[in-house]
């Protein structure tokens, strides 16, 4: 039995690691999304965390823990710097600005050969990230998010999500709350970038581009932004799906797209919203789900 | 609500179905070959699909020939979609669950840097047929490749050009955001320096660029004797065409990187491609009985022409089969590795094939020149 378990772990440990890592990123995005910030800066934050931590472990021979922390702090610092001017922008403009940030970081990484190795990337990175590091980080983040949701600040964030003008009138400092959330998101993504860099021996500028940012955005949206477990479910679902569909070879991409489409169409509040009607039965809060239904029924 | 259940049941059914598909253990005479090639996911799929096809063709041929006695090769292809995370997932599963004896691939060098260390640790040989960036085989003594790096091909091309026209100055243009092209640029520069040719202009471009007139105008102003392009087929074709349109004379010879060899290049560049010079380990008209058989079988089975990477993937299978024969089976991974490393002058579709001490391919490089819209072997 233990042999079977060992074989299972050896065969699937990378999938487990990726699930944990992506879930971590998903919570970073969840914080931004909870105040209606559709951030595409994830790739940029992760790249900063990754390159910073790799520089520290490989060039400066610093301990891994310090490198991850430095990566996270750099992510948070970048979030502060771009958050201050950019958080004045809303909706599409905010998204464009964060996309531009990710793109700038990617192009800098391509051209700064001495530090990043340019397009060739950095090879032979020590594999310092252990599964328990990822699990621990995820548990801590989930706990913090859980605490946040129950606090005064959590209610202020919920109010901003509903309508930020009303929240402002009620005395919520919208700008500060948004900036704090964005910085926290940068911190988590920076740490995730550092952990990712030490997971697979290699980093290159292509790892942290727009695709990474969009993927990260899709985890909490697919899982559901209203439930605490939403980002986790979304990240695990999206990570496992390509492997689970492997039997279908050529059909894989089509099935993948179809399943994601099914979730988006029939569960507009995310996969976890199937649990919601029961909890909210007869409640006025169910209004959104029922309002969405006629739109999609044939 | 009903829709939601349908969606969830659908996803659950697919997941369970996938888990139920695991293959049972096989008989002892079967030797499993993991083929990790991207058959989906953008441009990587272009190279991956052909290599997968060629490898499967070679496996069928080896089995049909009976040279391995009661050993039967079984190819297990897995698509990594050009995504490094998936390549690592696949390597882990192929090694620990399928217990493959060798892995052919992966398609992309970046995937190799992430996945190959796993195979090295598990002592499962890897033979790549499309990784040409430097440092791949340096990852360990179980990592081999049949794709010659640019550094093994380009110096020969330059020596040929030097003999023909004795150029004094050169201009370089390369793709800055592609690992392969960046590496090619370094190799080209080193070779030019070694030959004492002065580089008078260096320009860059990015993936997806279609207009190179700004860079080419600068190059034209520098008036080099030759132009060296570090780009893939499509980009190189555009650069060659636009260079001639801008009035860079045909006497200025244009040289390309190994990775730009494709019948598409001559098609896209049209008459401007005349005289384009490039080095390769293989080309489709290569006059060798094994190559003729390969090209014919490939055309018959898949209805299209193989490319260089396909030829090298085909070679990989024959190298492995030969090593299995010499090692007397695959039960001892060390013996198998040593047999692979000892491959010498194997009669293959790319000519006599050997591995050097660093597990890099030793193939006679061929200098090719575009003539009447076709790559032809430089005769003198």
Contacts between the chains, C-beta under 8 A, distances in Angstrom:
chain1	res1	chain2	res2	distance
A	7	B	96	5.8
A	7	B	97	6.7
A	10	B	92	6.6
A	10	B	95	7.9
A	10	B	96	4.0
A	11	B	92	5.5
A	11	B	93	4.7
A	11	B	96	4.2
A	11	B	97	4.4
A	12	B	89	7.7
A	12	B	92	6.9
A	12	B	93	7.1
A	13	B	92	6.6
A	14	B	85	7.3
A	14	B	88	4.6
A	14	B	89	5.1
A	14	B	92	5.3
A	15	B	89	5.3
A	18	B	85	5.4
A	18	B	89	7.5
A	110	B	176	6.1
A	110	B	177	5.1
A	111	B	176	7.1
A	118	B	176	7.3
A	118	B	182	5.6
A	119	B	175	7.9
A	119	B	176	6.5
A	119	B	177	5.3
A	119	B	178	5.6
A	119	B	179	4.8
A	119	B	181	7.4
A	119	B	182	4.3
A	120	B	133	6.6
A	120	B	179	5.0
A	120	B	182	5.6
A	120	B	183	6.2
A	121	B	110	6.6
A	121	B	113	7.2
A	121	B	179	6.6
A	123	B	113	4.9
A	123	B	135	6.0
A	123	B	139	7.9
A	124	B	139	7.8
A	127	B	117	7.8
A	200	B	84	6.4
A	200	B	85	7.4
A	200	B	88	5.9
A	200	B	114	4.0
A	201	B	113	6.1
A	201	B	114	5.6
A	201	B	117	5.3
A	202	B	84	7.3
A	202	B	110	6.6
A	202	B	113	3.9
A	202	B	114	4.8
A	204	B	110	5.4
A	204	B	179	6.7
A	205	B	177	7.1
A	206	B	110	7.0
A	206	B	177	7.9
A	207	B	84	7.3
A	237	B	11	7.5
A	240	B	15	7.5
A	241	B	11	8.0
A	242	B	81	7.0
A	242	B	83	8.0
A	242	B	86	6.3
A	243	B	18	7.8
A	243	B	86	7.5
A	243	B	89	5.9
A	244	B	14	6.5
A	244	B	15	4.7
A	244	B	18	4.2
A	244	B	19	7.5
A	245	B	14	6.5
A	245	B	18	6.4
A	246	B	18	6.6
A	246	B	78	6.9
A	246	B	79	7.7
A	247	B	17	7.0
A	247	B	18	5.2
A	247	B	21	4.4
A	249	B	39	7.5
A	249	B	77	7.8
A	249	B	79	6.6
A	250	B	39	7.2
A	250	B	40	7.6
A	252	B	40	6.7
A	252	B	79	7.0
A	253	B	40	5.2
A	253	B	41	7.9
A	253	B	81	7.8
A	255	B	14	6.8
A	259	B	7	7.9
A	259	B	10	6.9
A	259	B	11	5.5
A	259	B	14	7.1
A	262	B	6	7.7
A	262	B	7	4.3
A	262	B	10	6.3
A	262	B	11	7.7
A	263	B	7	5.8
A	263	B	11	7.7
A	265	B	3	7.8
A	266	B	3	3.8
A	266	B	4	5.4
A	266	B	6	7.0
A	266	B	7	4.7
A	267	B	3	8.0
A	267	B	4	5.3
A	267	B	7	6.2
A	271	B	8	7.5
A	273	B	4	7.5
A	274	B	1	7.8
A	274	B	4	4.5
A	274	B	5	7.3
A	274	B	8	6.3
A	277	B	1	6.3
A	296	B	3	7.6
